Amino acid sequence: SSGMGGCIALATAQFSSFSLLGNTFRNNKAAGNGGVLSLSSTISSSPFTIKDNIFSNNSAQAGGVYFLDQSSSVVAYNNTYENNTATSTGKQ
């Protein structure tokens, strides 16, 4: 359980690359944004890759699985989403 990003919170950061590949994220909770992942004011020379993950029973106020601000470029595919919730916006 966390304020932002139940597992991972990245704010005002620069990366050459960032990937979440082949993980299972289960029963994570954020009081604010992103039950699993919150990206805010992040800059990357290539899109963040979110691939082959299982997201199950995660929750947050906004973004039950992930919360991405407008500066984030993300490619997400071949993920499984099960029973994730958000109380305001963004189930996934």
Buried (B, 14 or more C-beta within 10 A) or exposed (E): EBEBBBBBBBEEEEEEEBEBEEBEBEEBBBEBBBBBBBBBEBEBEEBBBBBEBEBBBBBBBBBBBBBBEEEBBBEBEEBEBEEBBBEEEBEB
